[in-house]
Amino acid sequence: MTKTDLPDGPIRILVSSCLLGEKVRYDGGHKRDPFLVETLGRFVEFVPVCPEVECGLPTPREAMRLAGDSADPRLVTSKTGVDHTGKMQGWIRGKLQDLEGLDLCGYICKKDSPSSGMERVKVYGEGGIPAKVGAGMFTKAFMDRFPLIPVEEEGRLQDPVLREMFVERVFTLRRLRDRIRQGKSRGNLVEFHTDHKLLILTHGRSRYAEMGKLVARAKELPLEELYSCYLHLLMEALRLRTTPAKCADVLMHMMGHFRQFLTSDEKQELLEVIGRYRIRLIPLVVPVTLILHHVRKYDVAYLKRQVFLNPHPVELMLRNHV
């Protein structure tokens, strides 16, 4: 068997309440997201949040917007101009403190929201002219407080590549925390890195090389510094967009581990499948499934432990897109 795709600890994801179908929007409605509720929700524990309702505003309510200085905007009602900045900021301070103890692995927020949007939120400057330069007041504070926790907007999650990358980061963060829970040691970190080497490589060689050098110097660094540096580099690496070319190179690398066992027909079949994936004719799940078949058949120990082959539950079907 290859590495399990399900971590030990709970995978808690903060999520905008309206995306779960809760009627908390300014108009009394919701923005239920079927993928989150029906698919991803089977494998994670959602922690709902609605900054506007939780800070004391009613539903329905007058719509709000960000206004003023784009670097430090105010939160005001759209028509009457009532300023709710202080109320929101007071709630945010308490909320972030509460979230500290939840061991969150991710946050999915509502795009364009003046309280929850991640990026390109309209900020109305002088003369009432909007510019898409802001972030929702709560989400910005969250990202400042928890810079290593993966954050994504539900709109961007419609992109299949960004969706897979977000879920991959969430599950990888959970696996690292599970490893830390077993006890921080240099050996433990080396094992984790070995398991994730090829997954990291699909995001680019530069961060992969940098992380390899860090792990090689493990004995030279204090344990806390080692783990802190590794976590930062890991999250930075997994933010880099993967591509079929990068993944195909990793698949070819994996093939090299059992090439000596393959018949000429098996080699040709695998080369053809990887080549078709590289030019986007078939999804990643096809060559990965074939690789898995050979890994099991020929009992290749190094590849059996590679998380790249099972980074998240197959039921999410994140590798089925072309």
Phi and psi in degrees as a GROMACS rama.xvg file:
@    title "Ramachandran Plot"
@    xaxis  label "Phi"
@    yaxis  label "Psi"
@TYPE xy
-87.098  174.562  THR-2
-53.2816  139.463  LYS-3
-67.1499  147.352  THR-4
-94.0595  -3.74458  ASP-5
-107.386  116.729  LEU-6
-66.6207  171.9  PRO-7
-81.8867  -47.2979  ASP-8
-79.935  163.872  GLY-9
-66.2701  140.206  PRO-10
-99.1844  92.8019  ILE-11
-91.6135  128.248  ARG-12
-124.346  122.364  ILE-13
-70.0652  137.615  LEU-14
-147.632  142.299  VAL-15
-59.6952  127.081  SER-16
-55.381  -36.5329  SER-17
-63.5116  -26.775  CYS-18
-73.4511  -17.2389  LEU-19
-92.6764  1.69317  LEU-20
97.5902  4.63477  GLY-21
-76.1563  134.866  GLU-22
-84.8804  77.0608  LYS-23
-120.412  0.368519  VAL-24
-70.3001  165.185  ARG-25
-57.8443  -29.2194  TYR-26
-93.8364  7.24138  ASP-27
84.2495  4.44387  GLY-28
-100.971  -166.45  GLY-29
-141.504  175.639  HIS-30
-134.849  53.0749  LYS-31
-52.1263  129.397  ARG-32
-106.186  110.842  ASP-33
-58.021  -40.3693  PRO-34
-61.6612  -44.6574  PHE-35
-64.3829  -49.3011  LEU-36
-72.7624  -46.6021  VAL-37
-91.12  -25.8349  GLU-38
-111.747  -65.9621  THR-39
-62.949  -34.0688  LEU-40
-61.2078  -17.1497  GLY-41
-73.0856  -17.3535  ARG-42
-120.441  -4.82392  PHE-43
-131.363  168.1  VAL-44
-111.292  109.69  GLU-45
-80.135  139.807  PHE-46
-115.791  101.617  VAL-47
-72.5243  147.933  PRO-48
-148.052  135.548  VAL-49
-134.071  98.4154  CYS-50
-53.7938  -40.8639  PRO-51
-68.5461  -42.4672  GLU-52
-72.3255  -43.0048  VAL-53
-70.0357  -21.9401  GLU-54
-86.1463  -1.04929  CYS-55
113.987  6.36976  GLY-56
-86.3805  148.666  LEU-57
-80.8303  169.178  PRO-58
-130.367  124.837  THR-59
-72.2089  172.236  PRO-60
-155.538  167.152  ARG-61
-66.9509  137.605  GLU-62
-61.1385  151.032  ALA-63
-121.245  166.983  MET-64
-153.115  163.655  ARG-65
-89.0984  138.742  LEU-66
-144.337  150.926  ALA-67
101.56  -142.076  GLY-68
-64.9641  123.998  ASP-69
-62.7711  -25.9763  SER-70
-79.4737  -23.6898  ALA-71
-150.336  66.9136  ASP-72
-75.078  162.276  PRO-73
-96.5987  154.833  ARG-74
-104.709  110.088  LEU-75
-130.111  155.728  VAL-76
-71.1316  145.31  THR-77
-66.6513  -38.0744  SER-78
-98.7784  -47.0725  LYS-79
-91.0639  -13.3243  THR-80
73.0171  19.0007  GLY-81
-67.5374  130.084  VAL-82
-91.4201  116.177  ASP-83
-108.228  16.5954  HIS-84
-58.3121  -50.231  THR-85
-61.3668  -43.2905  GLY-86
-61.586  -43.9292  LYS-87
-66.9366  -44.5049  MET-88
-64.0646  -38.0633  GLN-89
-62.8853  -43.5985  GLY-90
-64.783  -41.1125  TRP-91
-59.3808  -43.5505  ILE-92
-58.1931  -44.6695  ARG-93
-69.8979  -39.2248  GLY-94
-65.039  -44.8972  LYS-95
-62.1343  -35.3374  LEU-96
-66.0193  -40.4213  GLN-97
-64.0859  -37.0787  ASP-98
-72.9347  -19.0116  LEU-99
-52.6631  -39.367  GLU-100
-91.4161  5.88316  GLY-101
-90.8938  -7.14443  LEU-102
57.1085  45.1494  ASP-103
-64.1359  142.281  LEU-104
-109.347  -4.60145  CYS-105
-178.531  170.634  GLY-106
-147.786  125.792  TYR-107
-114.154  119.685  ILE-108
-116.964  167.765  CYS-109
-87.348  121.817  LYS-110
-66.0325  150.143  LYS-111
71.2581  -4.56222  ASP-112
-74.6026  134.558  SER-113
-66.6821  -16.2599  PRO-114
-104.889  -28.0282  SER-115
-121.993  -10.5023  SER-116
-61.1866  148.374  GLY-117
-89.3208  -36.0986  MET-118
-159.33  164.463  GLU-119
54.6508  33.1491  ARG-120
-82.0048  138.206  VAL-121
-64.7501  132.483  LYS-122
-120.86  122.916  VAL-123
-89.3458  115.186  TYR-124
-90.9503  -160.061  GLY-125
-59.8566  139.447  GLU-126
79.469  4.42848  GLY-127
74.0889  19.5226  GLY-128
-89.6728  121.931  ILE-129
-85.0561  148.6  PRO-130
-134.939  136.191  ALA-131
-82.7226  74.5887  LYS-132
-128.264  1.96367  VAL-133
-106.976  178.086  GLY-134
-133.116  149.656  ALA-135
-56.4258  143.305  GLY-136
-57.9104  -44.4128  MET-137
-71.5549  -45.5154  PHE-138
-63.323  -39.5699  THR-139
-60.7469  -45.0063  LYS-140
-64.2038  -38.4018  ALA-141
-62.2456  -47.4059  PHE-142
-65.9839  -33.5032  MET-143
-68.0651  -38.775  ASP-144
-77.8897  -36.6154  ARG-145
-126.001  68.582  PHE-146
-64.577  -18.5187  PRO-147
-96.5989  -8.56459  LEU-148
-80.5532  126.344  ILE-149
-58.795  132.328  PRO-150
-127.666  137.002  VAL-151
-150.473  151.125  GLU-152
-90.4847  149.314  GLU-153
-63.8883  -29.4611  GLU-154
-65.9089  -44.3108  GLY-155
-68.3597  -24.0518  ARG-156
-72.2759  -6.05315  LEU-157
-73.4349  -20.3183  GLN-158
-77.1622  117.701  ASP-159
-61.2607  -31.2934  PRO-160
-70.8558  -46.1571  VAL-161
-65.1449  -34.6823  LEU-162
-62.6831  -48.4559  ARG-163
-64.4146  -40.8483  GLU-164
-63.1493  -39.1111  MET-165
-65.4644  -49.9528  PHE-166
-62.9338  -38.6797  VAL-167
-60.2464  -43.8106  GLU-168
-64.1989  -42.1213  ARG-169
-60.0615  -49.8605  VAL-170
-68.9283  -34.9155  PHE-171
-68.0099  -40.646  THR-172
-61.3606  -41.3276  LEU-173
-62.6973  -42.2161  ARG-174
-63.6651  -40.0907  ARG-175
-65.9564  -40.8714  LEU-176
-65.0557  -36.6855  ARG-177
-62.0863  -40.1608  ASP-178
-65.2595  -42.5748  ARG-179
-63.2099  -35.8235  ILE-180
-63.23  -26.5011  ARG-181
-73.5603  -15.3142  GLN-182
123.959  128.887  GLY-183
-74.8296  121.766  LYS-184
-151.725  157.479  SER-185
-65.0181  -39.1836  ARG-186
-62.6834  -39.1398  GLY-187
-62.8195  -41.989  ASN-188
-68.9468  -39.5774  LEU-189
-60.9366  -41.3291  VAL-190
-63.5756  -44.9329  GLU-191
-59.8704  -45.7162  PHE-192
-63.8246  -40.5379  HIS-193
-60.9035  -41.764  THR-194
-62.4351  -32.145  ASP-195
-104.307  4.65139  HIS-196
-53.0463  -51.762  LYS-197
-73.6705  -29.387  LEU-198
-63.1993  -46.0659  LEU-199
-62.943  -39.2967  ILE-200
-62.3851  -29.2534  LEU-201
-67.2175  -12.7084  THR-202
-98.99  -1.19192  HIS-203
132.073  150.623  GLY-204
-78.9779  -27.5619  ARG-205
-65.2649  -52.5111  SER-206
-66.1026  -36.1497  ARG-207
-58.7613  -45.7262  TYR-208
-66.8772  -40.9627  ALA-209
-62.8977  -41.652  GLU-210
-69.4038  -36.1054  MET-211
-61.8789  -40.7357  GLY-212
-65.7534  -38.8912  LYS-213
-62.5059  -46.806  LEU-214
-65.0794  -35.51  VAL-215
-64.9448  -27.1012  ALA-216
-95.2437  15.2216  ARG-217
-52.7141  -39.5629  ALA-218
-72.4869  -15.3745  LYS-219
-87.0431  -14.8356  GLU-220
-110.04  147.585  LEU-221
-60.048  146.551  PRO-222
-57.1385  -45.9998  LEU-223
-63.3938  -42.213  GLU-224
-64.6354  -40.4441  GLU-225
-60.1937  -49.5579  LEU-226
-66.7305  -38.6563  TYR-227
-63.7681  -46.4082  SER-228
-63.6217  -40.9757  CYS-229
-64.3897  -44.6544  TYR-230
-60.5385  -43.9668  LEU-231
-60.8811  -47.2113  HIS-232
-65.383  -38.3061  LEU-233
-62.3176  -48.194  LEU-234
-66.8936  -36.0393  MET-235
-65.3416  -42.9117  GLU-236
-61.6478  -44.3855  ALA-237
-75.4577  -10.2124  LEU-238
-80.3541  -18.7106  ARG-239
-72.4759  132.279  LEU-240
-67.3417  126.945  ARG-241
-81.7724  161.225  THR-242
-140.204  160.652  THR-243
-57.8591  -35.4997  PRO-244
-64.2933  -44.6183  ALA-245
-64.0358  -44.3163  LYS-246
-66.9759  -38.1131  CYS-247
-63.9861  -38.3128  ALA-248
-62.0821  -39.9173  ASP-249
-67.2485  -39.807  VAL-250
-62.5941  -39.4575  LEU-251
-65.4035  -38.5497  MET-252
-61.2647  -41.9992  HIS-253
-65.385  -39.5354  MET-254
-58.3256  -34.6022  MET-255
-61.283  -23.1379  GLY-256
-75.2169  -19.6787  HIS-257
-132.587  16.7059  PHE-258
-56.5817  -36.915  ARG-259
-65.503  -20.9319  GLN-260
-89.665  -19.795  PHE-261
-78.3563  145.515  LEU-262
-75.0787  166.882  THR-263
-61.8339  -37.1474  SER-264
-66.2193  -40.9517  ASP-265
-65.2307  -40.3542  GLU-266
-61.1987  -47.2099  LYS-267
-62.9273  -42.7994  GLN-268
-61.1605  -45.5235  GLU-269
-66.4926  -41.4784  LEU-270
-61.6996  -41.4628  LEU-271
-65.2336  -42.8746  GLU-272
-64.9388  -44.6627  VAL-273
-63.6742  -39.5851  ILE-274
-63.925  -40.337  GLY-275
-66.071  -38.9919  ARG-276
-64.6369  -41.806  TYR-277
-56.8847  -36.0147  ARG-278
-99.2194  18.6674  ILE-279
66.2635  33.369  ARG-280
-90.0123  -24.6998  LEU-281
-137  157.994  ILE-282
-78.4519  164.202  PRO-283
-60.4347  -30.3072  LEU-284
-59.4639  -26.3437  VAL-285
-70.7392  -57.4863  VAL-286
-64.4204  -33.3321  PRO-287
-63.2534  -42.092  VAL-288
-62.6443  -40.4511  THR-289
-68.9347  -41.2554  LEU-290
-59.5255  -46.4159  ILE-291
-56.8437  -40.6605  LEU-292
-58.2286  -46.8957  HIS-293
-72.0411  -34.909  HIS-294
-61.1089  -43.0792  VAL-295
-71.7561  -42.3621  ARG-296
-61.5326  -42.5075  LYS-297
-102.078  5.75656  TYR-298
51.0784  57.4553  ASP-299
-87.2425  102.455  VAL-300
-58.2832  -45.4018  ALA-301
-61.9929  -41.2768  TYR-302
-76.4101  -28.7089  LEU-303
-61.9063  -27.42  LYS-304
-91.7061  -2.33264  ARG-305
-77.2892  116.873  GLN-306
-62.553  -24.8394  VAL-307
-50.7115  -33.1363  PHE-308
-75.0293  -21.9653  LEU-309
-147.289  65.9889  ASN-310
-77.999  -17.0375  PRO-311
-159.02  164.174  HIS-312
-58.0541  133.826  PRO-313
-62.8869  -24.3116  VAL-314
-63.0034  -20.9778  GLU-315
-73.5579  -18.4821  LEU-316
53.3161  40.5122  MET-317
-76.4869  -15.4563  LEU-318
-107.201  18.9654  ARG-319
-96.5279  0.520749  ASN-320
-90.8555  155.384  HIS-321
